[in-house]
Amino acid sequence: MFTEKVECAEESLAWLLEAARSGELPVARLKELVAASRSWEAKVAALQTDSARLIAQREGHGDGGASVLRDQAGKSKFQARRSLGAAEVLDEMSGLRSAVDSGEVSLANAERLADAAQRTAPEAVESASDLLAMAKQLPPDRFAREAGAWTQRHQIDHGHEEWLNKRRRRYLRTWKQQDGMVRLDGLLDPETGTRICSRLQGTAEELRREDDQKARTGDAPAAGDGADRGEGRRSWDQLSADALDLLISGTADESKGRGGSGGRPKAEVIVVADIGVLTGEDPAGRCEIPGTGPVPPAVLERIACDAHLTGLLFADGKPLHHGARVRTATTKQWRALVARDGGCIGCGAEPSRCQAHHIVPYAQSRRTDIENLVLVCWRCHHNIHDHHWQVTHQNGKPALKPPDPLRPPNPANGQTPTTGTTGTPEMLMTPACDAQTAARRQPEPEPAPPRAAPGRVIP
């Protein structure tokens, strides 16, 4: 009976896999398969983990089942230990266990919840209805940020000891290879890493723009400009190496303001914190480096000693209106976007890799307002403009979703093959708005201006 059940399950999955690969299933069926596989994946993982733990217990392995998961299920040591640790925490949280087994909460988000429970208390996580709701709705990259912020707020020391542990683990090693090339390897705490990456990526971005300018004018990069003769366009990794050389040698051109859009200095580190954290009245408030994660209040105090403090007003978690009749985001707007979105609204890429995207094209709105801007990385920006991905609303924050084949781009609603959006920003944040209302409120489209040179902000 047992063998028959296993063979039946295997045959069913094989049949479904073959059906999916045949290309004959309609899109609706394929979506149904993908949604159902979330529950299957959770059940298979629970089956593997629980069986491995029982085997280890009966045979006295002493490792909790890690070797069984590694040898029989093909998991790495890290994956095996993480799965076993999460399973132990879930044993104390029956409600969460049911949500995982039913597929309501993904495995990745369940592991984040298990981490939060280990760093605070299982009962605190299980009673946090807002955290559990986000675990069911948000993709893993975005939920990781929310879970990290929640965990810090509910720790006794607000994450200070964890931060010190990360700081103690820092190192940087350099050595020469046999061919004379020099290799670097290191590990930096989040604050130091963010500061270094911000400056390095800002300088590399300026070098990339210089390469673009030379390509447009027909001038090849010359020796002494960071590229050997005949090398052609530099890759981003090569640009980063050349940027490090410029910064170390002290020849980086400070006057050019390298570092990104909106006049942002290239070594800028944005820390978003509630005013109560800064004054010490509410140490459990929001305090984080967008794109990196939460930081303890002590880090904010140290940074504030020699930093320029900029106040941004928020209402119901959203930055208040900053508008201007300019095409690019201002410094204040960029900081507000980083504070609100935390990174790319599509894939979660860190802010330094993002651009400010106009939801309604600038050619139509003629204004650059906070409510009309979102952060997206280069790849997601490409999906919006060339593949009709849409800015939508998810759990109170802007997000991206694939195009709806049942609702093709409609110029009457403000959506064109180069915008990937429908209606105005306010309507995008209101799912109940219908297409007819969108058509009434949408401003008359104007001819699009010539595409600007590559930069942080593209309409």
N, C-alpha and C positions, 0 to 999 in steps of 0.2 A: 504493500500500500504506500509506504513512504517513498520507495523508488519510483513508483508510478506518478506520484504527485510531483516529484522533482522533474521527471521527464516531461510531464504535461506542461509545467510552468516553462521549461526550456523551449519546448516546441511552440508554445503560444508566443513567446518573445521573438523566436526566430521567424515565425510567420509574420508578426507585426513589422519586424525589421525589413523583411523582404518586401512587404507591401509598401512601406515608406520609400524604400530605394527604387521601387519600380517606376515611380513617378505617376502612377495612375490614381492615387488618392487625391481627392479635392483638398483645397487649402483648409476648409473647415475641419476635415477629419485629421489632417496633420496637426492643426492646433490642438485638437482634442487629445491626440497622442502625446504631444509635448506636455500639456497640462497634467495628464494622468501619470506621466513618467515621474513627476515630482513626488507623488505619493509612493510609487514603486521604489524610487531611489531611497526614500526614507526608510521604507520597510526592509529593503535589502541591507542597508547599513545597520539597522537595528538587529536584523537576523545575524549578520556577521559578528557584530560586537558582542551581543549576548551569548552567542554560541562560543566565541573565543574565550570569553570570561569563564564560562562553565567548564570548558575543556581545561583551561589553566588551573581552575580550582580543583577539579577531579584528579588531574595528573600532577599537581603540585609544581607547576612551572615557576611560580614566584615572581612572574613579570606581569601578572594580570591579564595575559592573553595577547601581549604585543607580538610575540614571536609567531603565534598562530595567524594573526592578521597579516603579518609580513610574509610568511611562507605560503599560507593557503589562499589568502585574499589578494596578495600582490601589493600590499600597501607598504610605504616606506616606514621607517621607525618613527619619524615625526608624525606622520599621518595616523599610525596605529596608536601612539600614545595620546594624541589629541582626541581621537575618537573614543578611546577608553576613558579619558578624563571627563569628556562631555557626558558619556553614558552614566558615570558615577554620580555626576551632579543631577542629571535628569531623573535618576532614581528617587531623589528627594523632592521632585517637582512633578507630580502626577499630571497636573493640568497641562504643563508644557510638553510632557512626554506624549500625551494624546494629540496635541496640536502638531507635533513633529511626525508622528506615525500616520496621521491623516493627510499629511502634505500641506497643511495650512502654513506651517513655518518651515522654511528650507533648512537643509542641514547646515549650511554655512551660517545662517542667522541663529540657529540653535546653538552652535558652538560659541558664537558671540555672547549669547545669553548665559551659557554655562560659564564663560570667562567672567562675566559680570557677577554671577552668583558666587563664584569662588573669591572674588575680590571684595564683595560686600556681604550678602547673605542670601541663601536660596529663597527664603520667605519674602525678602524685600523685592526680588525680581519677580516672583510669581504674583505678588500683589500689585505690581506696577502695570496697570491696565494700558497706560499710554505707551509704555515700552513694548509690551506684547503686541499691541495693535500695529506699531511700526514694524515689528519683526515679521508680521504677516503681509505687510503691504510693500515694504521697501526692498530694493535689490541689495545684495550683500555689501557692495561698496558704500552705498549711502547709509545703510543701517549700521555699518561699522563705526561711522562718525557719530551717529546718534547714540549708540550703545556706549561708546567711549566717553562721551560727554555726560551721559546719565551716570555711569559708574563713578566718575570722578566726583560728581556732586554728592554721591551717597557714601563715599569713603570717609572715614573718620578724619584722616589727615588731608583729604581732598587730593590724593595722589602724590603727595610730596615725597614719600619714601620711594615709590616706584620711579619717580623722576630722578632721584639721587642715584638709584641703582643703574638707570640708563646712563647717567653721566659718568659713573665709575667704569662703565664698559667701553668708553671711548678709546680709540687707538688709531694710529696712522703708521704704516710701514712702507718703506721704499727699498727696492733692491734692483741690481743690474742683472740682466740676463746675459747669457754667453755671447749673444750677438751685439751686446752693447746697449740694447734698448732698456729703458728704465720702466719698471712696473710699480704702480701704487696700489695699495689696498688699505682700506680703513673703515671705521665705524664711528659715527658721530651721534651725539645726543640730538634730539629733535630741534632744539633751538639753534645750536651751532650749525647743524646741517641745513636748516632752512635759510639761515643767513648766508652761508657759503653758496648754496645752490642759487639763491636769488641773485647774488652778484655775478656768479659764473654764467648763469643762463642769460642774464641781461646783456653781458658783454658778448656772449656767443650770438645772441639775436642781432646785435648791431653788426657783427661781422657778417652774418648771413645777409643782411640788407645791403651791405657793401658789395657782397658777391652778386646779389641780384642786380644792383645798379650797374656793375661792370658787365654782366651778361646782357643787359638791355642796350648798353652802348657799344658792345662788341669787344670790350677789353677783357682779355683773359687774366686771371689772377697771376701776378708776377712773383718771382722768387723774392723773398723778403716781406711779402704781404701775407705770410702764413701758409702759402701753397707753393710747391715747387713748379718750375716751368713744365708745362705739359700735363700737370696733374688734373686740371679742369676744376669743376665745381667741388667744393669741399662738403663732405658729409657732416651731419650734426655732431657726430663724435669727434671729427677732426676740428670743427669749429670750437667745440668745448675745450679741446686740448690747446688750441691756439689762444683761447680766451684765458685759460689758466696761466699760460706763458706771459701774456700781456699784463695780467694782474700781479703776478709775482715779480716781474721785471719793473713794474711801476710805470709802464709806458701806455697803459690804457688811457684813452682820451676822455678825461672827466668832463670836458666842455661839451661833449656831444650828448650828455645825458643818457648814456646807455642804460637800458634796464626795462624798456617796455613802453606801454602807452600811457597817455594821460600825464606825462611828465613825472612818472614815478621814479625815484632814485633807484639805482640798480642794487643797492644793498638793503632795501626796505624789507622789514619783517612786520607783517600786520598781525597784531594780537587783538582779538575781539573779546571784550569783557564787559559784564554788567558794571554799572557805576558803583554798586554795592561792594563788588570785589575790590575795586580800586581804593575805596575808602575804608575797607575792612569791616563794613557793617554786614555784608552778606558773603562770607567766604565760600559758600556753596553755590554761588551764582555761576553764570556762564563765563568761562575763561578758556580760550583756545587759540591756537595758531591755525587758521584755515588751511586745509590741505595736509596738515600734519597731525592735529588732534588736540585734545585738552592739555592744558598745562596747569600746574598748581599755582595758587595766588603768589607764592614766594617768587616765582620766576617773573611774573608780571611786575612785582615790586622792583626787582633788580633791573629789568629792562626799562622801566619808567624812569630810573635814575638819570639816564643819559639819552633819553629818546624824545622826539617831538610827539606830543600827544594831540590827537585830532578827535574831536567829538563828533559822533554821528547819532542823530536822533532816530529812534525806531518807534513805530506804533503797531502794536499787535504783532511784533516780530518782523515787521517789514520796514526798510529804510524809508524815511519820509522823502517826498518829492524833491528831486534835484533835476531841473530841466534847463536846456540851453539850445539855441538854434545853431548848434555845431554838429558835425558829423561824428566826431570821436568822443569817447567818454572822458570826462575831466578826472583829475586826481581824486577828488572827493567821491565821484560816482564810482570809480574803479574800486576804491576801498569799501564803499557800501555794497557793491556787488560781491566782493570777496567775503564780506561779513555775512551776507544773506545766503549766497549759494554755496560757499565753501570750496568750490571747484567746479569742474564741468558737470552740468546738469544731466548729461547723457551717460557718461562712463565713469565719472568721479575723478578724472585727472586733476592733478593739483593746479592751483591758480596760475602758477608761473608758466604753464603750458596752455593757458586759455586765452580767448579773445572775447570781447564784448559784442554780442550779436543783437541786432535790432529785430525785435519780433515782427513789428510792422515796418517795412522798409523805410529808410530815411527819405527816399524820394517821395513817399506818400505822406508821411507824418511831418517832415521838416523839423523834427525835434528829437533830441536825444534825452529821454527821460528814464529814470530808474525803473519805472514800471514797464518800460518798453525795451529793457535790456536784460540779457541773461548771459552767464558765462558758459562757453563751449570750447572744447579743444579743437585743433585743426581737423581731426577726423570727423568729429560730430558736426562741425560747421559744414564740412563737405556733404555730409548726409542731409543736412537741412536744405542746402541750396541745390544739390544735384539729384537727390533721391527722395525729396518731398517728406522728410521726417518732420514731425510737428511738435511745437512747444505746447505742453499741456500742463495740467495741474494735478499734483499727486501729494496727498498728505499735507496740504497746506503750502507746498513749495513747487516751483516750476520744475518740469521734467521733460524728457524727450520720449516720443513713442514712434514706432514705424508708421509709414503711410497706411491709410485705410483704403483698401482697393474698392470699397463700395462708395467712397466719397473722393473721386478724383479731383485734382486741382481745379478750382473754379475762380476765374478772374473776378467774377461779380462779387465774390466774398473776400476779395483782397488776397487770394492765394494764386500765385503764379508758379511756373516751373522753377523759378529761382528764389522763392521765398520759403516755401514749406510751412506757411502759417495761415491761419484763417481768422479774419476779424481783427479787433483791437486787443491790446494787452489786457484791458479790464475784462473783456469777454472771455479771453483765454483762461482767466482765473475763475470764471463762473461757468461750470459745466452745463448749467441749465439753459444757457443762451442758445437759441436756435439759429439756423442759417438765414432765415428771413430777417431777423433782427440784426444780424451781422451785416447783411446787405444794406439795410437802412442806415446803419451807423458808420459804415466804412467810408472814409474820405475818398474823393475822386482820385484815381491813380494818375501820377504824372510820369512823363518819360524818365527812365532811369538814367542817371549821369554815368559817365565812363567809369569803369571799375578802377578803384584806387590801387596804388602800389601795395604790395604785401605789408601787413602790419598787424597790430593787435586788434583793431576794430574794423570789421567789414560789415556792410549793411546786410 
